Amino acid sequence: MKKILNIGLLLLILTGITGCNEDEQFEGELYKKIIYLLSDDNKAFQSVHEFGKESTGYISVCCGGTEHVTQDVTIELEPDDQILAQYNKINFDIEESKFAKELKSDRYNIPTYQTVLKADSEDNYALVPISVNPEGLSPDSIYMIPLRIKSTSNYEINPDKQQVLYQVILKNEYATMESTTHYQTAGTEIKHTTIGEKANGSNVTRVVAPINKNQVRVFVGTHTYTPGKVTKEDIDKYGMYLTINDDKSITITPCGSLQVEMIGGAEDNYYEVDKKGRQIFYLHYKYFDTNVTVTDDKNTWTEDCWITMEEKGIRSL
């Protein structure tokens, strides 16, 4: 009986020791502190910049670990000369026309490459501001600012997260490149063929790209494209600019060699936001197209002709 009591007492003591050890274990930090730059799997960090003004975005410098830093940590960044080439190789291989471009230094300003993780701050990150002027940038290009961690006053640097590509995303009031902007467009299409006028209803999901503060690019008629795959030849042949004037009237001009003419004035071509908050383009124009399919009772053929469009496009949410 005494032996049984001694064994029971020993088990209680061991249980108590184990419990104390577990408490001590969880009182400490489970993961060591490590410095890294916030980015996606491609080491890119997207920031939206609106046409018409200089705006500021931020690179986030973070510290991993289960506990906050106990002292101020100074981190310094620097330009990186390798990560952009690696990004292009992984994502585009040898398709150089699709390569992301390094944003020219006259398009942005980094006031300081240093930032400090503060011990007395509740945040586990610090910010490096980047001011960007997007005027003149193209919605068909990818613009990057390649950076890396140069040094830190304390703690290790995560080698897999010490580089970042700050990606400039363009937008204006009417469209954004953060995701593809679509306007669901419906109206009437009239083909002026050699056998007379052929009228049909039209319906197209129109891609709209920001060009500057008050201008967007669209394709004419029922022509459309996939962002990232559009060619200069397609833009030259089918692209037109819509300039939204101060009075909300719209001026239509070609992007390249396209023959396009406005029909009517401000009463036919204008922009509005309706009572439901929907953004709407009203357009009336004609353009010259090639290889247009024409059909009569017996035959089908192609010819070049003018096509008149009257349409209403509502921005998709």
C-alpha positions as YAML, in Angstrom:
chain: A
units: angstrom
residues:
- id: 1
  name: MET
  ca: [0.00, 0.00, 0.00]
- id: 2
  name: LYS
  ca: [2.86, 2.33, 0.85]
- id: 3
  name: LYS
  ca: [4.50, 1.48, -2.50]
- id: 4
  name: ILE
  ca: [1.33, 2.43, -4.36]
- id: 5
  name: LEU
  ca: [1.16, 5.76, -2.50]
- id: 6
  name: ASN
  ca: [4.80, 6.51, -3.34]
- id: 7
  name: ILE
  ca: [4.20, 5.81, -7.05]
- id: 8
  name: GLY
  ca: [1.12, 8.05, -7.03]
- id: 9
  name: LEU
  ca: [3.08, 10.85, -5.35]
- id: 10
  name: LEU
  ca: [5.88, 10.50, -7.93]
- id: 11
  name: LEU
  ca: [3.40, 10.78, -10.80]
- id: 12
  name: LEU
  ca: [1.92, 13.95, -9.30]
- id: 13
  name: ILE
  ca: [5.38, 15.48, -8.94]
- id: 14
  name: LEU
  ca: [6.32, 14.59, -12.55]
- id: 15
  name: THR
  ca: [3.05, 16.01, -13.82]
- id: 16
  name: GLY
  ca: [3.72, 19.25, -11.99]
- id: 17
  name: ILE
  ca: [7.25, 19.48, -13.38]
- id: 18
  name: THR
  ca: [5.97, 18.86, -16.93]
- id: 19
  name: GLY
  ca: [3.30, 21.53, -16.52]
- id: 20
  name: CYS
  ca: [5.89, 24.03, -15.30]
- id: 21
  name: ASN
  ca: [8.18, 23.23, -18.24]
- id: 22
  name: GLU
  ca: [5.32, 23.73, -20.71]
- id: 23
  name: ASP
  ca: [4.42, 27.07, -19.10]
- id: 24
  name: GLU
  ca: [8.04, 28.18, -19.34]
- id: 25
  name: GLN
  ca: [8.20, 27.06, -22.98]
- id: 26
  name: PHE
  ca: [5.19, 29.11, -24.04]
- id: 27
  name: GLU
  ca: [6.34, 32.13, -22.06]
- id: 28
  name: GLY
  ca: [9.24, 32.43, -24.53]
- id: 29
  name: GLU
  ca: [9.08, 33.35, -28.22]
- id: 30
  name: LEU
  ca: [7.98, 30.50, -30.50]
- id: 31
  name: TYR
  ca: [9.56, 31.99, -33.67]
- id: 32
  name: LYS
  ca: [12.66, 34.13, -33.97]
- id: 33
  name: LYS
  ca: [12.39, 37.67, -35.21]
- id: 34
  name: ILE
  ca: [13.25, 38.07, -38.89]
- id: 35
  name: ILE
  ca: [13.07, 41.11, -41.19]
- id: 36
  name: TYR
  ca: [11.38, 40.90, -44.60]
- id: 37
  name: LEU
  ca: [9.62, 42.93, -47.32]
- id: 38
  name: LEU
  ca: [5.91, 42.43, -47.91]
- id: 39
  name: SER
  ca: [5.19, 41.06, -51.41]
- id: 40
  name: ASP
  ca: [3.26, 38.39, -53.31]
- id: 41
  name: ASP
  ca: [4.63, 35.08, -54.61]
- id: 42
  name: ASN
  ca: [6.25, 36.92, -57.54]
- id: 43
  name: LYS
  ca: [7.95, 39.31, -55.11]
- id: 44
  name: ALA
  ca: [5.75, 42.08, -56.46]
- id: 45
  name: PHE
  ca: [3.80, 44.62, -54.41]
- id: 46
  name: GLN
  ca: [1.08, 46.50, -56.29]
- id: 47
  name: SER
  ca: [0.17, 50.10, -55.54]
- id: 48
  name: VAL
  ca: [-2.47, 52.14, -57.38]
- id: 49
  name: HIS
  ca: [-1.53, 55.61, -58.66]
- id: 50
  name: GLU
  ca: [-4.11, 57.89, -60.23]
- id: 51
  name: PHE
  ca: [-3.51, 60.00, -63.31]
- id: 52
  name: GLY
  ca: [-3.60, 63.76, -62.90]
- id: 53
  name: LYS
  ca: [-1.56, 64.03, -59.73]
- id: 54
  name: GLU
  ca: [1.53, 62.81, -57.94]
- id: 55
  name: SER
  ca: [0.59, 60.28, -55.27]
- id: 56
  name: THR
  ca: [2.40, 58.30, -52.60]
- id: 57
  name: GLY
  ca: [2.51, 54.56, -52.05]
- id: 58
  name: TYR
  ca: [4.50, 52.56, -49.52]
- id: 59
  name: ILE
  ca: [6.85, 49.60, -49.22]
- id: 60
  name: SER
  ca: [6.15, 47.63, -46.03]
- id: 61
  name: VAL
  ca: [9.14, 46.41, -44.04]
- id: 62
  name: CYS
  ca: [7.97, 43.76, -41.57]
- id: 63
  name: CYS
  ca: [9.30, 41.76, -38.65]
- id: 64
  name: GLY
  ca: [8.21, 38.16, -38.15]
- id: 65
  name: GLY
  ca: [8.04, 36.42, -34.80]
- id: 66
  name: THR
  ca: [5.53, 35.93, -32.02]
- id: 67
  name: GLU
  ca: [6.70, 38.89, -29.96]
- id: 68
  name: HIS
  ca: [7.20, 42.57, -30.74]
- id: 69
  name: VAL
  ca: [10.66, 44.06, -31.20]
- id: 70
  name: THR
  ca: [12.22, 45.10, -27.90]
- id: 71
  name: GLN
  ca: [14.42, 47.80, -29.42]
- id: 72
  name: ASP
  ca: [14.23, 50.14, -32.40]
- id: 73
  name: VAL
  ca: [15.43, 48.50, -35.62]
- id: 74
  name: THR
  ca: [16.75, 50.60, -38.52]
- id: 75
  name: ILE
  ca: [16.36, 49.08, -41.98]
- id: 76
  name: GLU
  ca: [17.87, 50.52, -45.14]
- id: 77
  name: LEU
  ca: [16.79, 49.63, -48.68]
- id: 78
  name: GLU
  ca: [18.64, 50.05, -51.96]
- id: 79
  name: PRO
  ca: [17.94, 49.58, -55.69]
- id: 80
  name: ASP
  ca: [18.19, 45.98, -56.88]
- id: 81
  name: ASP
  ca: [19.72, 45.06, -60.24]
- id: 82
  name: GLN
  ca: [18.71, 41.39, -60.45]
- id: 83
  name: ILE
  ca: [15.12, 40.80, -59.39]
- id: 84
  name: LEU
  ca: [13.46, 42.38, -62.46]
- id: 85
  name: ALA
  ca: [15.34, 40.11, -64.87]
- id: 86
  name: GLN
  ca: [14.39, 37.11, -62.73]
- id: 87
  name: TYR
  ca: [10.72, 38.18, -62.74]
- id: 88
  name: ASN
  ca: [10.68, 38.53, -66.54]
- id: 89
  name: LYS
  ca: [12.38, 35.17, -67.05]
- id: 90
  name: ILE
  ca: [9.93, 33.35, -64.79]
- id: 91
  name: ASN
  ca: [6.79, 35.03, -66.12]
- id: 92
  name: PHE
  ca: [7.55, 35.70, -69.80]
- id: 93
  name: ASP
  ca: [10.60, 33.58, -70.69]
- id: 94
  name: ILE
  ca: [11.79, 34.96, -74.06]
- id: 95
  name: GLU
  ca: [8.71, 37.06, -74.92]
- id: 96
  name: GLU
  ca: [10.56, 40.34, -74.57]
- id: 97
  name: SER
  ca: [7.60, 42.40, -75.79]
- id: 98
  name: LYS
  ca: [5.80, 41.46, -72.57]
- id: 99
  name: PHE
  ca: [8.71, 42.17, -70.21]
- id: 100
  name: ALA
  ca: [8.06, 44.38, -67.21]
- id: 101
  name: LYS
  ca: [9.97, 47.67, -67.37]
- id: 102
  name: GLU
  ca: [11.92, 49.45, -64.68]
- id: 103
  name: LEU
  ca: [10.18, 52.75, -63.97]
- id: 104
  name: LYS
  ca: [12.41, 55.64, -64.99]
- id: 105
  name: SER
  ca: [13.85, 57.61, -62.09]
- id: 106
  name: ASP
  ca: [12.20, 60.86, -63.23]
- id: 107
  name: ARG
  ca: [8.78, 59.26, -62.69]
- id: 108
  name: TYR
  ca: [9.24, 58.61, -58.95]
- id: 109
  name: ASN
  ca: [10.95, 59.83, -55.81]
- id: 110
  name: ILE
  ca: [12.03, 57.94, -52.68]
- id: 111
  name: PRO
  ca: [12.81, 60.64, -50.06]
- id: 112
  name: THR
  ca: [14.70, 58.19, -47.84]
- id: 113
  name: TYR
  ca: [15.64, 54.55, -48.16]
- id: 114
  name: GLN
  ca: [15.70, 54.15, -44.37]
- id: 115
  name: THR
  ca: [12.88, 53.32, -42.01]
- id: 116
  name: VAL
  ca: [12.63, 52.30, -38.35]
- id: 117
  name: LEU
  ca: [10.65, 49.54, -36.65]
- id: 118
  name: LYS
  ca: [9.75, 51.19, -33.36]
- id: 119
  name: ALA
  ca: [9.81, 49.25, -30.11]
- id: 120
  name: ASP
  ca: [7.12, 51.53, -28.66]
- id: 121
  name: SER
  ca: [4.79, 51.12, -31.67]
- id: 122
  name: GLU
  ca: [1.98, 48.56, -31.78]
- id: 123
  name: ASP
  ca: [2.73, 47.88, -35.46]
- id: 124
  name: ASN
  ca: [5.08, 45.11, -36.52]
- id: 125
  name: TYR
  ca: [5.93, 46.94, -39.74]
- id: 126
  name: ALA
  ca: [7.45, 50.21, -40.93]
- id: 127
  name: LEU
  ca: [6.91, 52.07, -44.20]
- id: 128
  name: VAL
  ca: [9.12, 53.48, -46.94]
- id: 129
  name: PRO
  ca: [7.20, 56.10, -48.97]
- id: 130
  name: ILE
  ca: [7.42, 56.28, -52.78]
- id: 131
  name: SER
  ca: [5.97, 59.25, -54.69]
- id: 132
  name: VAL
  ca: [4.96, 58.46, -58.29]
- id: 133
  name: ASN
  ca: [3.91, 60.69, -61.18]
- id: 134
  name: PRO
  ca: [2.11, 58.37, -63.65]
- id: 135
  name: GLU
  ca: [1.67, 60.89, -66.50]
- id: 136
  name: GLY
  ca: [2.72, 59.40, -69.82]
- id: 137
  name: LEU
  ca: [2.73, 55.78, -68.65]
- id: 138
  name: SER
  ca: [0.99, 53.18, -70.80]
- id: 139
  name: PRO
  ca: [-1.75, 50.80, -69.60]
- id: 140
  name: ASP
  ca: [-0.19, 48.13, -71.81]
- id: 141
  name: SER
  ca: [3.12, 48.05, -69.91]
- id: 142
  name: ILE
  ca: [4.14, 46.75, -66.49]
- id: 143
  name: TYR
  ca: [6.19, 49.26, -64.50]
- id: 144
  name: MET
  ca: [8.37, 48.19, -61.57]
- id: 145
  name: ILE
  ca: [10.71, 49.78, -59.04]
- id: 146
  name: PRO
  ca: [13.13, 47.00, -57.92]
- id: 147
  name: LEU
  ca: [14.38, 47.26, -54.33]
- id: 148
  name: ARG
  ca: [16.12, 45.11, -51.73]
- id: 149
  name: ILE
  ca: [17.10, 45.28, -48.06]
- id: 150
  name: LYS
  ca: [20.63, 46.65, -47.84]
- id: 151
  name: SER
  ca: [21.10, 46.41, -44.08]
- id: 152
  name: THR
  ca: [19.37, 46.13, -40.73]
- id: 153
  name: SER
  ca: [20.61, 47.23, -37.32]
- id: 154
  name: ASN
  ca: [19.34, 44.07, -35.66]
- id: 155
  name: TYR
  ca: [17.86, 40.64, -36.43]
- id: 156
  name: GLU
  ca: [18.29, 38.44, -39.48]
- id: 157
  name: ILE
  ca: [16.96, 39.16, -42.97]
- id: 158
  name: ASN
  ca: [14.72, 36.60, -44.66]
- id: 159
  name: PRO
  ca: [16.72, 35.73, -47.82]
- id: 160
  name: ASP
  ca: [13.54, 34.75, -49.67]
- id: 161
  name: LYS
  ca: [11.80, 38.03, -48.87]
- id: 162
  name: GLN
  ca: [14.58, 40.61, -48.98]
- id: 163
  name: GLN
  ca: [13.67, 41.86, -52.48]
- id: 164
  name: VAL
  ca: [10.53, 43.51, -53.79]
- id: 165
  name: LEU
  ca: [9.19, 44.84, -57.09]
- id: 166
  name: TYR
  ca: [7.05, 47.90, -56.41]
- id: 167
  name: GLN
  ca: [4.48, 47.72, -59.22]
- id: 168
  name: VAL
  ca: [2.74, 50.91, -60.35]
- id: 169
  name: ILE
  ca: [-0.94, 50.33, -61.18]
- id: 170
  name: LEU
  ca: [-2.64, 53.01, -63.29]
- id: 171
  name: LYS
  ca: [-6.16, 54.37, -62.85]
- id: 172
  name: ASN
  ca: [-8.42, 57.33, -63.47]
- id: 173
  name: GLU
  ca: [-12.04, 58.09, -62.64]
- id: 174
  name: TYR
  ca: [-13.33, 55.88, -65.46]
- id: 175
  name: ALA
  ca: [-11.06, 52.82, -65.47]
- id: 176
  name: THR
  ca: [-8.30, 51.04, -63.58]
- id: 177
  name: MET
  ca: [-5.59, 48.50, -64.39]
- id: 178
  name: GLU
  ca: [-5.84, 46.94, -60.93]
- id: 179
  name: SER
  ca: [-8.30, 44.57, -62.57]
- id: 180
  name: THR
  ca: [-9.74, 44.71, -66.08]
- id: 181
  name: THR
  ca: [-12.39, 47.42, -66.40]
- id: 182
  name: HIS
  ca: [-15.40, 46.41, -68.49]
- id: 183
  name: TYR
  ca: [-18.35, 48.41, -69.74]
- id: 184
  name: GLN
  ca: [-21.30, 46.29, -70.81]
- id: 185
  name: THR
  ca: [-22.22, 47.96, -74.09]
- id: 186
  name: ALA
  ca: [-25.41, 47.57, -76.13]
- id: 187
  name: GLY
  ca: [-26.84, 49.47, -79.08]
- id: 188
  name: THR
  ca: [-27.28, 49.44, -82.84]
- id: 189
  name: GLU
  ca: [-24.77, 48.58, -85.56]
- id: 190
  name: ILE
  ca: [-25.42, 49.61, -89.18]
- id: 191
  name: LYS
  ca: [-23.15, 48.26, -91.93]
- id: 192
  name: HIS
  ca: [-23.15, 50.45, -95.05]
- id: 193
  name: THR
  ca: [-22.53, 47.72, -97.64]
- id: 194
  name: THR
  ca: [-22.66, 47.55, -101.42]
- id: 195
  name: ILE
  ca: [-26.11, 45.94, -101.19]
- id: 196
  name: GLY
  ca: [-27.51, 48.49, -98.78]
- id: 197
  name: GLU
  ca: [-27.60, 49.17, -95.08]
- id: 198
  name: LYS
  ca: [-27.58, 46.16, -92.75]
- id: 199
  name: ALA
  ca: [-28.78, 47.03, -89.24]
- id: 200
  name: ASN
  ca: [-28.30, 44.74, -86.24]
- id: 201
  name: GLY
  ca: [-28.39, 44.96, -82.50]
- id: 202
  name: SER
  ca: [-24.94, 44.94, -80.88]
- id: 203
  name: ASN
  ca: [-23.81, 43.75, -77.50]
- id: 204
  name: VAL
  ca: [-20.20, 43.65, -76.37]
- id: 205
  name: THR
  ca: [-18.28, 43.57, -73.11]
- id: 206
  name: ARG
  ca: [-15.95, 46.47, -73.81]
- id: 207
  name: VAL
  ca: [-12.48, 46.70, -72.27]
- id: 208
  name: VAL
  ca: [-11.70, 50.25, -71.11]
- id: 209
  name: ALA
  ca: [-8.13, 51.32, -70.27]
- id: 210
  name: PRO
  ca: [-7.03, 54.59, -68.56]
- id: 211
  name: ILE
  ca: [-4.75, 56.82, -70.64]
- id: 212
  name: ASN
  ca: [-4.61, 60.02, -68.60]
- id: 213
  name: LYS
  ca: [-6.76, 61.95, -66.13]
- id: 214
  name: ASN
  ca: [-9.73, 62.43, -68.47]
- id: 215
  name: GLN
  ca: [-9.08, 59.97, -71.29]
- id: 216
  name: VAL
  ca: [-9.62, 56.25, -71.86]
- id: 217
  name: ARG
  ca: [-9.01, 53.85, -74.72]
- id: 218
  name: VAL
  ca: [-11.56, 51.46, -76.19]
- id: 219
  name: PHE
  ca: [-11.92, 49.44, -79.38]
- id: 220
  name: VAL
  ca: [-14.53, 50.41, -81.96]
- id: 221
  name: GLY
  ca: [-17.69, 48.48, -82.79]
- id: 222
  name: THR
  ca: [-17.78, 44.90, -81.58]
- id: 223
  name: HIS
  ca: [-14.00, 44.53, -81.63]
- id: 224
  name: THR
  ca: [-12.41, 43.68, -78.30]
- id: 225
  name: TYR
  ca: [-9.16, 42.38, -76.83]
- id: 226
  name: THR
  ca: [-7.62, 40.64, -73.84]
- id: 227
  name: PRO
  ca: [-5.39, 42.86, -71.65]
- id: 228
  name: GLY
  ca: [-1.80, 41.67, -71.71]
- id: 229
  name: LYS
  ca: [-2.23, 40.20, -75.19]
- id: 230
  name: VAL
  ca: [-3.19, 43.29, -77.19]
- id: 231
  name: THR
  ca: [-0.75, 44.24, -79.96]
- id: 232
  name: LYS
  ca: [0.31, 47.64, -81.27]
- id: 233
  name: GLU
  ca: [-1.14, 46.63, -84.63]
- id: 234
  name: ASP
  ca: [-4.56, 45.93, -83.07]
- id: 235
  name: ILE
  ca: [-4.52, 49.28, -81.25]
- id: 236
  name: ASP
  ca: [-3.56, 51.09, -84.45]
- id: 237
  name: LYS
  ca: [-6.35, 49.37, -86.40]
- id: 238
  name: TYR
  ca: [-9.22, 49.36, -83.89]
- id: 239
  name: GLY
  ca: [-8.34, 51.68, -80.99]
- id: 240
  name: MET
  ca: [-10.01, 55.02, -80.28]
- id: 241
  name: TYR
  ca: [-9.63, 57.52, -77.46]
- id: 242
  name: LEU
  ca: [-12.59, 58.89, -75.52]
- id: 243
  name: THR
  ca: [-11.75, 62.26, -73.98]
- id: 244
  name: ILE
  ca: [-14.22, 63.28, -71.28]
- id: 245
  name: ASN
  ca: [-14.45, 67.07, -71.31]
- id: 246
  name: ASP
  ca: [-15.27, 69.35, -68.36]
- id: 247
  name: ASP
  ca: [-18.94, 69.52, -69.43]
- id: 248
  name: LYS
  ca: [-19.02, 65.67, -69.59]
- id: 249
  name: SER
  ca: [-19.25, 65.68, -73.37]
- id: 250
  name: ILE
  ca: [-17.01, 63.14, -75.10]
- id: 251
  name: THR
  ca: [-14.57, 63.73, -77.95]
- id: 252
  name: ILE
  ca: [-13.66, 60.69, -80.06]
- id: 253
  name: THR
  ca: [-10.25, 60.45, -81.78]
- id: 254
  name: PRO
  ca: [-8.34, 57.52, -83.33]
- id: 255
  name: CYS
  ca: [-5.35, 55.90, -81.62]
- id: 256
  name: GLY
  ca: [-3.62, 55.28, -84.94]
- id: 257
  name: SER
  ca: [-4.62, 54.75, -88.56]
- id: 258
  name: LEU
  ca: [-8.26, 53.95, -87.77]
- id: 259
  name: GLN
  ca: [-10.78, 56.05, -89.69]
- id: 260
  name: VAL
  ca: [-13.41, 57.11, -87.15]
- id: 261
  name: GLU
  ca: [-15.82, 60.05, -87.11]
- id: 262
  name: MET
  ca: [-18.15, 61.35, -84.41]
- id: 263
  name: ILE
  ca: [-21.82, 61.71, -85.28]
- id: 264
  name: GLY
  ca: [-23.70, 64.55, -83.62]
- id: 265
  name: GLY
  ca: [-22.42, 66.59, -80.71]
- id: 266
  name: ALA
  ca: [-22.56, 66.67, -76.94]
- id: 267
  name: GLU
  ca: [-26.17, 65.45, -76.96]
- id: 268
  name: ASP
  ca: [-25.05, 62.19, -78.62]
- id: 269
  name: ASN
  ca: [-21.62, 61.64, -77.09]
- id: 270
  name: TYR
  ca: [-21.40, 62.17, -73.34]
- id: 271
  name: TYR
  ca: [-20.64, 60.64, -69.94]
- id: 272
  name: GLU
  ca: [-22.92, 60.49, -66.93]
- id: 273
  name: VAL
  ca: [-23.37, 58.87, -63.55]
- id: 274
  name: ASP
  ca: [-27.01, 57.82, -63.19]
- id: 275
  name: LYS
  ca: [-29.19, 57.81, -60.05]
- id: 276
  name: LYS
  ca: [-27.97, 54.31, -59.22]
- id: 277
  name: GLY
  ca: [-24.37, 55.51, -59.26]
- id: 278
  name: ARG
  ca: [-23.55, 53.68, -62.50]
- id: 279
  name: GLN
  ca: [-20.94, 55.16, -64.84]
- id: 280
  name: ILE
  ca: [-22.23, 55.35, -68.42]
- id: 281
  name: PHE
  ca: [-20.78, 56.27, -71.83]
- id: 282
  name: TYR
  ca: [-23.19, 57.31, -74.60]
- id: 283
  name: LEU
  ca: [-21.50, 57.16, -78.02]
- id: 284
  name: HIS
  ca: [-22.53, 57.79, -81.64]
- id: 285
  name: TYR
  ca: [-19.85, 57.40, -84.32]
- id: 286
  name: LYS
  ca: [-18.89, 55.64, -87.53]
- id: 287
  name: TYR
  ca: [-15.69, 53.88, -88.50]
- id: 288
  name: PHE
  ca: [-14.23, 52.22, -91.58]
- id: 289
  name: ASP
  ca: [-13.59, 48.49, -91.30]
- id: 290
  name: THR
  ca: [-12.02, 45.89, -93.57]
- id: 291
  name: ASN
  ca: [-13.05, 42.32, -94.32]
- id: 292
  name: VAL
  ca: [-16.60, 42.88, -93.07]
- id: 293
  name: THR
  ca: [-18.83, 39.84, -93.55]
- id: 294
  name: VAL
  ca: [-21.87, 40.52, -95.76]
- id: 295
  name: THR
  ca: [-24.67, 38.07, -96.54]
- id: 296
  name: ASP
  ca: [-27.60, 38.11, -98.95]
- id: 297
  name: ASP
  ca: [-30.15, 35.42, -99.76]
- id: 298
  name: LYS
  ca: [-27.64, 33.32, -101.68]
- id: 299
  name: ASN
  ca: [-24.07, 34.24, -100.82]
- id: 300
  name: THR
  ca: [-21.68, 35.37, -98.11]
- id: 301
  name: TRP
  ca: [-18.58, 37.47, -98.78]
- id: 302
  name: THR
  ca: [-16.35, 40.12, -97.22]
- id: 303
  name: GLU
  ca: [-15.85, 43.76, -98.16]
- id: 304
  name: ASP
  ca: [-14.60, 47.03, -96.76]
- id: 305
  name: CYS
  ca: [-17.26, 49.45, -95.54]
- id: 306
  name: TRP
  ca: [-18.29, 52.11, -93.06]
- id: 307
  name: ILE
  ca: [-20.11, 50.98, -89.91]
- id: 308
  name: THR
  ca: [-22.25, 53.28, -87.78]
- id: 309
  name: MET
  ca: [-22.52, 52.61, -84.04]
- id: 310
  name: GLU
  ca: [-24.96, 54.08, -81.53]
- id: 311
  name: GLU
  ca: [-24.35, 52.60, -78.11]
- id: 312
  name: LYS
  ca: [-24.66, 52.86, -74.35]
- id: 313
  name: GLY
  ca: [-21.94, 51.39, -72.15]
- id: 314
  name: ILE
  ca: [-22.42, 50.78, -68.42]
- id: 315
  name: ARG
  ca: [-19.40, 50.09, -66.21]
- id: 316
  name: SER
  ca: [-19.46, 46.59, -64.76]
- id: 317
  name: LEU
  ca: [-19.03, 46.33, -60.99]
...
